[in-house]
Amino acid sequence: MHAANERLAVRSREAAVMLGISTRTLFTLTKNNKIPHIRLGDGERRAVLYPVEALREWLRKESQQQPVVD
C-alpha cells in the first residue's frame, strides 16, 4: 500500500535523479520506448510522467539482464 504522501508518478527531472542518470539519457530512453512512461495531453501542454512503481520494476529487470562487472 502507498503512503498518502507518496507520489504515484514523477516528471522527467525527478525521474532522472531517482535513477541516477542524466535527463538527456532519460529523454533518449523515453523517445525509444525503452523506459515506462505516460504521455498526457496534447500540443504544447503535453506532459510526460514516469510511474514510480513501473520505474522500480524496470530497474529490477534491467539489473537482472546486465552482466556483473568487477
KAPEVEN-V824098 format. One line per field, one symbol per residue. ss: DSSP state (~ for helix, > for strand, _ for the rest). psi: psi as a letter, one per 30 degrees, with the letter a starting at -180 (. if undefined). A space follows every 50 residues. Layout:
BEGIN
ss=???
psi=???
END
This chain:
BEGIN
ss=________>>_~~~~~~~~___~~~~~~~~~______>>>__~~~_>>>> >~~~~~~~~~~~~~~_____
psi=kklegkkfllleeeeeeefhlleeeeeeeeeghfkklkkkalbfgkkklj keeeeeeeeeeefffkkkk.
END
